[in-house]
């Protein structure tokens, strides 16, 4: 079977050009900046002829139209390099006086193998649009399947497995107890680094494990920095580091990191929604409301953006609007964090019955098998709204033992303001490793 019959081409660094979809993926995820039809044709032209020197006039037979005064092929290749994230001269090597040579390693993919490569792509699209427990579980299953196929990108499959385990452990979903999956995430990330020491994804996962599971903040930051040293524009690493920074008393740096993450991943809904969360945690409440509202218009079916919007509206004491946001989030996806957030808000508004209903709803989800456990953090939120401070502290103590990732924001999340005056709160925050104001001042001097 000749190369012209290939369904796609894999090439260096985890890229894949799909002939059917006419798009380029990296590590199974479509690039956020799509190639135009003509740009894809030019890339495909070179994929058919790897390591060959191609005169400009031969590429120009594609009749691409460039900017006035510039050779059209130069313009087009420049755009391809930019959209695929190549540095200038990487893979498209200029041969002076002649044309270009595509220097990447290229492997044709035929129909059967395409199903293997596009499986993670289809899963990533599902996860991208839904961000639900079922989509995360499917993504994990696909990553494990890819690992079993023993392809040449096992390191990337392991990094994806680690990331999905971390997502399942998140208290927003309560899909798996952290103690049952976070050690697996750590192991997968370490194995990925053995195979590929330049895996930014693996270092980012190790940073999260150190931060929210080991409570070792001094260990976590070097992992995040290493991930960003490898790839300064790695959106997930930028966002994770932003959460570390804002909880460490460095809000300006946190906002800069989160804004960069959103800029380099314009189509990623969780990153854009999380930017609003970072604004809120940095006490930029109006910016949080504006941005979360914008994200909800861009991704109207994404439940978490309404949860984040509700948090910001509640912080601005826009309680009626916040209640609408939480209920909208629950219409789209029945997540424990949205249930608890609504219960907390209703309690603050004096609706004790609604708050108690939220607690019952959490346990109903568990009894129905929808979640693996009732997050003590979610219970604490409702108790805090009810001003049952002792019960809230006790629930937070259990959440520390559960290794709830949301605990890193205890000192800055406005919903815990009243609880910070209660005996035992500082001890809780210290157990999680959150820097005190004094430690922050000392670190900044």
Buried (B, 14 or more C-beta within 10 A) or exposed (E): EEEEEBBBBBBEBBBBBBBEEBBBBBBBBBBEBBBBEBBBBBBBBBBBBBEEEBEBEBBBEBEBEBEEEEEBBBBBBBBBBEBBBBEEEBBBBEEEEEBBBBBBEBBBBEEEBBEBBBBBBEBBBBBBEBBBBEBBBBBBBBBBBBBEEEBEBBBBBBBBBBBBBBBBBBBBBBBBBBEEBBEBBBBBBBBBBEBBEEBBBBBBBBBBBBBBBBBEBEBBBBBBBBBBBBBEBBBBBBBBBBBBBBBBBBBEBBBBBBBBBBEBBEBBBBBBBBBBBBBBBBEBBEBBBBBBBBBBEBBEEBBBBBBBBBBBBBBBEBBEBBBBBBEBBBEBBBBBBBBBBBBBBBBBBEBEEBBBBBBEBBEBBBEEEBBBBBBBBBBBBBBBBBEBBEBBBBBBBBBBEBBBBBBBBBBBBBBBEBBEEBEBBBEBBEBBBBBEEEEBEEEEE
